[in-house]
């Protein structure tokens, strides 16, 4: 949620990773797969490339991956970025709100120290849900994005109750 806050900040690091492979996504990916130890920073690049294949796939490209920024100057390519943004829940709620309204339950939580900046998107999303009158439960908790399985103690009972009713 809030793609411009969670994905765009990772584009420069992704381009730096690709620079070691002459900005070739395919060359970088194959090197990374073959490496005995993945290079530092490879998770960020893998994450961004996986999102690229999901949000704006190009079947003519290696694994469908292309970035929404120029490879030399990291400028946003508006058409490609628009494809990504259609998947951002903060944007999609405008056209898919009726689907959310039809759910038996909608649970959203986010750590106040989320290292991917998802907190701000979650707040935007829930503010919009409130404005649209879409029932949901939203919680912020004192943690980040990782190793938060303990949050299932909150979400699963809520969802189980909604599904059993």
C-alpha positions as CSV (number, residue, x, y, z in Angstrom):
1,X,0.0,0.0,0.0
2,X,1.3,3.4,-0.9
3,X,3.5,2.1,-3.8
4,X,5.3,5.4,-4.3
5,X,6.6,5.1,-0.7
6,X,7.4,1.4,-0.6
7,X,8.6,0.6,-4.1
8,X,10.1,3.8,-5.6
9,X,12.7,4.2,-2.8
10,X,14.1,0.8,-3.8
11,X,14.6,1.6,-7.4
12,X,18.0,3.2,-7.1
13,X,19.4,0.2,-5.1
14,X,17.9,-2.1,-7.7
15,X,19.6,-0.2,-10.5
16,X,22.9,-0.3,-8.6
17,X,22.6,-4.1,-8.3
18,X,21.8,-4.4,-12.1
19,X,24.7,-2.1,-13.0
20,X,27.1,-4.9,-12.0
21,X,25.5,-7.0,-14.8
22,X,25.5,-4.2,-17.4
23,X,21.9,-3.4,-16.4
24,X,20.7,-6.7,-17.8
25,X,17.9,-8.1,-15.6
26,X,18.5,-11.6,-17.1
27,X,22.3,-11.5,-16.6
28,X,21.9,-10.3,-13.0
29,X,19.2,-12.9,-12.2
30,X,21.2,-15.8,-13.6
31,X,24.3,-14.7,-11.8
32,X,22.4,-14.4,-8.6
33,X,20.9,-17.9,-9.0
34,X,24.3,-19.4,-9.7
35,X,26.1,-17.6,-6.8
36,X,27.1,-19.7,-3.8
37,X,26.3,-16.7,-1.7
38,X,23.8,-14.1,-2.8
39,X,25.4,-10.6,-3.0
40,X,24.5,-8.0,-0.4
41,X,21.4,-6.1,-1.4
42,X,20.1,-8.9,-3.7
43,X,16.9,-9.2,-1.7
44,X,15.8,-5.7,-2.6
45,X,16.5,-6.2,-6.3
46,X,14.7,-9.6,-6.3
47,X,11.8,-8.1,-4.5
48,X,11.5,-5.2,-6.9
49,X,11.9,-7.5,-10.0
50,X,9.3,-9.9,-8.7
51,X,6.9,-6.9,-8.3
52,X,7.7,-5.8,-11.8
53,X,6.8,-9.2,-13.2
54,X,3.5,-9.1,-11.2
55,X,2.4,-5.5,-11.7
56,X,3.6,-4.8,-15.2
57,X,4.6,-8.0,-16.9
58,X,6.1,-8.0,-20.4
59,X,6.0,-11.5,-21.9
60,X,8.7,-10.5,-24.3
61,X,11.2,-9.9,-21.4
62,X,13.1,-12.3,-19.3
63,X,10.6,-13.7,-16.8
64,X,8.3,-10.9,-17.8
65,X,10.4,-8.4,-15.8
66,X,10.8,-4.8,-16.7
67,X,11.2,-1.8,-14.4
68,X,9.0,1.3,-14.2
69,X,12.0,3.5,-14.3
70,X,14.7,4.2,-16.8
71,X,17.8,2.1,-16.3
72,X,20.3,5.0,-16.6
73,X,18.6,7.9,-14.7
74,X,16.0,6.2,-12.6
75,X,13.3,8.4,-14.0
76,X,9.7,7.1,-13.7
77,X,8.2,5.8,-16.9
78,X,4.7,7.0,-16.4
79,X,2.9,4.3,-18.5
80,X,4.7,1.5,-16.6
81,X,4.2,3.1,-13.2
82,X,0.5,3.6,-13.9
83,X,0.3,-0.2,-14.4
84,X,1.9,-0.7,-11.0
85,X,-0.4,1.9,-9.4
86,X,-3.5,0.1,-10.6
87,X,-2.5,-2.7,-8.1
88,X,-1.9,-0.4,-5.2
89,X,-4.7,-1.0,-2.7
90,X,-4.8,2.8,-2.0
91,X,-5.7,3.3,-5.6
92,X,-7.7,0.1,-6.3
93,X,-10.1,0.7,-3.5
94,X,-11.8,3.3,-5.7
95,X,-12.9,0.7,-8.2
96,X,-12.9,-2.4,-6.1
97,X,-14.5,-1.0,-3.0
98,X,-17.8,-2.9,-3.6
99,X,-15.8,-6.2,-3.5
100,X,-14.3,-5.2,-0.2
101,X,-17.7,-4.3,1.1
102,X,-18.9,-7.8,0.3
103,X,-16.3,-9.5,2.5
104,X,-17.3,-11.1,5.7
105,X,-14.3,-9.4,7.4
106,X,-11.4,-7.2,6.5
107,X,-8.4,-7.1,8.8
108,X,-5.4,-4.8,8.3
109,X,-2.5,-4.3,10.7
110,X,0.9,-2.7,10.3
111,X,3.9,-2.1,12.4
112,X,4.6,1.5,13.3
113,X,8.3,0.9,12.4
114,X,7.6,-0.8,9.1
115,X,10.8,-0.6,7.2
116,X,9.0,-0.6,3.8
117,X,6.9,2.5,4.7
118,X,3.7,0.5,4.5
119,X,2.4,2.2,7.6
120,X,1.6,5.3,5.6
121,X,-0.2,3.4,2.8
122,X,-2.2,1.4,5.4
123,X,-3.3,4.7,7.0
124,X,-4.3,6.1,3.7
125,X,-6.1,2.9,2.8
126,X,-8.0,2.7,6.0
127,X,-8.9,6.4,5.8
128,X,-10.4,5.8,2.4
129,X,-12.2,2.7,3.7
130,X,-13.8,4.8,6.4
131,X,-14.8,7.5,3.9
132,X,-16.4,4.8,1.7
133,X,-18.2,3.2,4.7
134,X,-16.4,-0.1,4.3
135,X,-16.3,-2.1,7.5
136,X,-12.8,-3.2,8.6
137,X,-10.5,-3.6,11.5
138,X,-7.3,-1.8,11.5
139,X,-4.5,-2.0,14.1
140,X,-1.0,-0.5,14.4
141,X,1.5,-2.3,16.6
142,X,4.9,-1.5,18.0
143,X,7.1,-3.5,15.6
144,X,8.4,-3.5,12.1
145,X,7.5,-5.8,9.1
146,X,9.5,-8.9,9.9
147,X,9.1,-11.7,12.4
148,X,5.6,-10.7,13.3
149,X,3.9,-14.1,13.2
150,X,2.7,-13.3,16.8
151,X,0.2,-10.9,15.2
152,X,-1.7,-14.0,14.0
153,X,-2.9,-14.2,17.6
154,X,-5.0,-11.1,16.8
155,X,-5.9,-11.6,13.2
156,X,-6.8,-15.3,13.1
157,X,-9.4,-15.3,15.9
158,X,-11.0,-12.2,14.3
159,X,-11.2,-13.9,10.9
160,X,-12.2,-17.3,12.2
161,X,-15.1,-15.6,14.1
162,X,-16.2,-13.8,10.9
163,X,-16.1,-17.0,8.8
164,X,-18.0,-19.0,11.4
165,X,-20.8,-16.5,11.7
